[in-house]
Amino acid sequence: MRKPIFVRDLTEEEHQKLKSGLRASEPFTVRRSQIILASARGEWAPWIAEFLGCDDQTVRNAIVAFNERGVAAIEMGSRRPKTVEPLFTGPGREQLKGLLHRSPRDFGKETSVWTLALAAEVSFSEGITPRLVSDDCVRHALRRLNVSWKRAKHWITSPDPAYERKKRLATE
């Protein structure tokens, strides 16, 4: 069994804010207020979780957040990540652009046509990205280079000697 966890002693001002949090329009604020007030009454995390119909880790997270940040912990923060690093860095984007100028067959693929998924797969296998990325990640990397995917398709070349003539006939 886990060690019991409780909120610290509440000030009168915190107690009043938590009471008003019970009437908030945001469900997150109401739930957090319920958890903290129940813990202040001496109820254990598993009991609070059972009563509220949530996991006891949720209760523990709320108690720890309140003990660290005070009443600010009852307001829901942003769900966005604190930091975002692009998987295609500046040099990585240039490598991706260079990759698309070559044929997928150079990388052991059976097709001569690039797709976003194929570009993502090859960029991972070539070490341009640290992990396999989504199609949209490749599209955004190209957009940062001011290149649309539609434009990138026109870079594709073929080993066929008559490719340029056939391409001109198909696009005219």
C-alpha positions as CSV (number, residue, x, y, z in Angstrom):
1,M,0.0,0.0,0.0
2,R,1.2,3.5,-0.8
3,K,2.1,6.0,1.9
4,P,-0.8,8.2,2.7
5,I,-0.6,11.7,1.3
6,F,-2.5,14.8,2.5
7,V,-2.6,18.5,1.7
8,R,-0.8,20.9,3.9
9,D,-2.8,23.1,6.4
10,L,-5.1,25.5,4.5
11,T,-5.3,29.2,5.2
12,E,-8.7,30.8,5.6
13,E,-8.2,32.5,2.2
14,E,-7.3,29.2,0.5
15,H,-10.3,27.5,2.1
16,Q,-12.7,30.2,0.8
17,K,-11.2,30.0,-2.8
18,L,-11.6,26.2,-2.7
19,K,-15.2,26.5,-1.5
20,S,-15.9,28.9,-4.4
21,G,-14.1,26.5,-6.7
22,L,-16.9,24.0,-6.0
23,R,-19.3,26.2,-7.9
24,A,-17.0,26.9,-10.9
25,S,-18.1,26.3,-14.4
26,E,-15.0,24.3,-15.3
27,P,-15.2,20.6,-14.3
28,F,-11.4,20.5,-13.7
29,T,-11.6,23.3,-11.1
30,V,-14.6,21.6,-9.3
31,R,-12.9,18.2,-9.2
32,R,-9.6,19.7,-7.9
33,S,-11.5,21.7,-5.3
34,Q,-13.3,18.6,-4.1
35,I,-10.1,16.6,-3.9
36,I,-8.2,19.2,-1.9
37,L,-11.1,19.9,0.5
38,A,-11.6,16.2,1.1
39,S,-7.9,15.7,1.8
40,A,-7.9,18.7,4.2
41,R,-10.7,16.9,6.1
42,G,-8.3,13.9,6.5
43,E,-9.6,11.6,3.9
44,W,-7.1,9.3,2.2
45,A,-6.4,9.4,-1.5
46,P,-8.0,6.0,-2.4
47,W,-11.2,6.9,-0.5
48,I,-11.4,10.3,-2.3
49,A,-10.8,8.6,-5.7
50,E,-13.5,6.0,-5.0
51,F,-16.0,8.7,-4.0
52,L,-15.2,10.9,-7.0
53,G,-14.9,8.0,-9.5
54,C,-11.4,8.6,-10.5
55,D,-8.0,7.0,-10.1
56,D,-6.1,7.5,-6.8
57,Q,-3.1,8.7,-8.8
58,T,-5.3,11.6,-10.0
59,V,-6.0,12.5,-6.4
60,R,-2.3,12.2,-5.5
61,N,-1.3,14.5,-8.5
62,A,-3.9,17.1,-7.3
63,I,-2.6,17.0,-3.8
64,V,1.1,17.3,-4.8
65,A,0.2,20.2,-7.2
66,F,-1.7,22.0,-4.4
67,N,1.2,21.5,-2.0
68,E,3.6,23.0,-4.5
69,R,1.6,25.8,-6.2
70,G,-1.3,26.5,-3.8
71,V,-4.7,27.6,-5.0
72,A,-3.3,28.1,-8.6
73,A,-3.3,24.3,-8.8
74,I,-7.1,24.2,-9.1
75,E,-7.1,26.1,-12.4
76,M,-6.4,24.0,-15.5
77,G,-3.2,25.1,-17.3
78,S,-2.4,24.8,-20.9
79,R,-2.2,21.3,-22.3
80,R,0.5,22.3,-24.8
81,P,4.0,21.0,-24.2
82,K,6.3,23.3,-22.3
83,T,8.9,23.1,-25.0
84,V,8.7,22.0,-28.6
85,E,11.7,21.2,-30.6
86,P,11.3,20.5,-34.4
87,L,12.5,17.1,-35.4
88,F,13.8,18.4,-38.6
89,T,16.4,21.0,-37.6
90,G,17.8,23.5,-40.0
91,P,20.4,21.2,-41.4
92,G,17.9,18.3,-41.2
93,R,15.4,20.2,-43.4
94,E,18.1,20.8,-46.0
95,Q,19.0,17.1,-45.9
96,L,15.3,16.3,-46.4
97,K,15.2,18.6,-49.4
98,G,18.3,16.9,-50.8
99,L,16.7,13.5,-50.1
100,L,13.7,14.4,-52.2
101,H,15.9,15.4,-55.1
102,R,17.0,11.8,-55.3
103,S,15.0,8.7,-56.2
104,P,13.6,6.5,-53.5
105,R,15.2,3.6,-55.3
106,D,18.6,5.0,-54.2
107,F,17.5,4.0,-50.7
108,G,16.3,0.5,-51.6
109,K,12.7,1.3,-52.1
110,E,10.7,-0.4,-54.9
111,T,9.0,2.8,-56.0
112,S,10.3,5.8,-57.9
113,V,7.6,8.2,-56.5
114,W,8.0,10.0,-53.1
115,T,5.2,10.1,-50.7
116,L,5.2,11.9,-47.4
117,A,5.2,8.6,-45.5
118,L,8.1,7.3,-47.6
119,A,10.0,10.5,-47.0
120,A,9.5,10.1,-43.3
121,E,10.6,6.5,-43.3
122,V,13.7,7.2,-45.3
123,S,14.6,10.3,-43.2
124,F,14.5,8.1,-40.1
125,S,16.6,5.3,-41.7
126,E,19.1,7.8,-42.9
127,G,19.4,9.4,-39.4
128,I,18.0,12.8,-40.4
129,T,15.3,12.4,-37.6
130,P,15.8,10.7,-34.2
131,R,12.5,8.7,-34.6
132,L,9.9,7.9,-37.2
133,V,7.8,11.0,-37.8
134,S,4.4,11.6,-39.3
135,D,3.5,12.7,-42.8
136,D,2.5,16.1,-41.4
137,C,5.9,16.5,-39.7
138,V,7.5,16.2,-43.2
139,R,5.0,18.6,-44.7
140,H,5.7,21.2,-42.0
141,A,9.5,20.8,-42.5
142,L,9.0,21.5,-46.2
143,R,6.8,24.4,-45.4
144,R,9.6,25.9,-43.3
145,L,11.7,25.8,-46.4
146,N,8.9,27.7,-48.3
147,V,8.3,24.5,-50.3
148,S,4.9,23.0,-50.6
149,W,4.5,19.3,-51.0
150,K,2.8,19.8,-54.4
151,R,6.0,21.7,-55.5
152,A,8.2,19.0,-54.1
153,K,6.5,16.4,-56.3
154,H,7.8,18.2,-59.4
155,W,11.4,17.6,-58.3
156,I,11.0,13.9,-59.0
157,T,13.1,12.7,-61.8
158,S,13.3,9.3,-63.5
159,P,16.2,7.4,-64.9
160,D,14.2,7.1,-68.1
161,P,16.0,9.0,-70.9
162,A,12.6,10.1,-72.3
163,Y,11.3,11.3,-68.9
164,E,11.5,15.0,-69.6
165,R,9.6,14.6,-72.9
166,K,6.9,12.4,-71.3
167,K,6.6,14.7,-68.4
168,R,6.1,17.7,-70.7
169,L,3.4,15.9,-72.7
170,A,1.6,14.8,-69.5
171,T,1.6,18.3,-67.9
172,E,0.6,20.2,-71.1
